[in-house]
Amino acid sequence: MVTLDDKKVELTYPCNWCYKVIASEKEALEKAIHDVIEEREHKLSHSNSSKTGKYVSMNLDLLVHNEDDRTFIFEALKKHQDIKMVL
């Protein structure tokens, strides 16, 4: 269950989920995502780059099987040394 401002959103699993992943450089971000999700089918698309080029963000879309799966991927991405932030 996901909460947004004390409102609970019921998700029906499996479902597609999008993580916005932010890192210093595209290649490191792509490798970090591969480290976490390995060979799982996914779609990775450019989201944004900072004006100075210091940060790049990408959208990671993939099928999550349940709440634990969704949370595990989020936490694993967040803990990776090459990833600055996950939304």
N, C-alpha and C positions, 0 to 999 in steps of 0.2 A: 504494500500500500504506500502511495506517495502522498505526502502532505504539502499543501500549498497554502500558506497563511491560515493554518488551522483548519483547512478544508481537505478532506481525504478524497483522493482520486482512486477509484477501483480500476485496476488493470487486469485485463484478461490475458493470461499467458497461454502459449507463447505469443509474443508481440514484437514488432519492430521498435527499436529504441535508438535515439540519436544522442551521442555524447559530443560535446564541443570540447576539443582538446587543444591546449595552447602550449607552445614550446618556443625555443629560441630559433630553431632552424627546421626547415621542412624535412630534410633527410633524417635528422635525429628523431623527429616526431614519428615519421613513418616506421623507423626501426623500433621505436618504443612500443608502438601499437602492435607491430608484428610480435614482439617479445611477449606481450600480454595475451593476445588472442590467438596467436600461432596460426593455424591453418583454417580457422573458422571463416565461413563466407561472410564478407562484409563489403561495404562501399565506403570509400574514403574520398571526400571532396574538399576542395579549398573553401575556406569560409572568409578569412580576412587576413590582412597583414598590417602591422602598425606603420605609420607614416615614416618612421625612422628605419624600418626593417628589422627592429630588434626582436619582434615577436611575430609568429605566424599561428593562425588558428585553422583547424580543419574539423569537419564534421565526420564522425564515425557512426555509420548506420549499420546495425546488425540485429539479428533475431536473438532475443533473450528468452530463455525457457521458463524462468520463474524469478521471484523477487531476489532470492539468494544469488542467482546467476547475474542479474542486473547489478546488484550491490557489489558482488565480488569484482566484476570488471571495472566498475567505477573506482573502487578502492585500489585495485592493482594499477590502474592508469595513474591515479593520484600519487601513488608511492614511487613510481618510476623516476629515476634520477634525471632523465632528460625532459620530463614533462613538468611545466610550470603550474598548470591549472587544468581542472576538468569541470565542465558545467553540464 
